[in-house]
Each structure stands twice: as C-alpha cells, then as structure tokens.
Amino acid sequence: MSLRLLLDEDSQAKYLINLLQAANHDLLTVNEAGLGSRPDVIVLDYARQNQRVLLTRNCDDFEELHQLNPVHLGILAIYQNPGSFKNMTYQAIVKAISNLEATGYLLENQFVILNQWNY
C-alpha cells in the first residue's frame, strides 16, 4: 500500500522525498502545491481537498487544528527534540510509515504520532 502524502515545509528534505518515493508513496510538497509560507490552516485544507495525508514536524499547531476540525485523511506528526537521540532519521520515518501501514491502521480523521511507530 502507498500513501498520498502532502509534505509540510519542515519535511521537504530531498533525501526524505527520495526515500518516500522509493517506498512507492505519492508525494506532493507544500512548495510544489504553491503553499510555501501559507498558514497551517490553508495547508491542512489543501490536504483535505486533495485527498492527501499530511506529514509534518509542526506537531503542536497541527494537533490544535486537528482538535478544531478532525475531518481529514490523516496527519502524521514527527516530534523532534533539539539534540535528542530519540529523533527520527529519514529512514526511521519511512520505516515507521511502513509499520503503520502493515497494521492496516485507518488514518482518516486521526492525528498520528509517527514516533510511536518507530520500532
């Protein structure tokens, strides 16, 4: 299975994009969608309208938007702490998505902390 992903501005590293594409995910970056520097609510609305799961490191803001309106195809949130050994590498992000998919977990209307799927 592959996901239709919208990558937030903080998740557009070329190496991550290459890894996700190699895992057969359908990717669109915020910049490709013409949404660079646009408010988060606009980004989430775009993901809704275009049937895409949002991948972001901007966890707090998107969790708040999710709580205000949980109707979307899913938000995959990657928590990062400065200098923490628990931060996810790009490979770990792709593996966590694979682990999540393997369970058949339904992403629709869910705010998913991807770090919890990193095993």
ABEGO torsion letter per residue (X at the ends): XBBBBBBBAAAABAAAAAAAAAAGBBBBBAAAAGABGBBAAAAAAAAAAAGBBBBBABAAAAAAAAAABABBAEBBBBBBBBGBAABBBAAAAAAAAAAAAAAGBBABGBBBBAAAABX
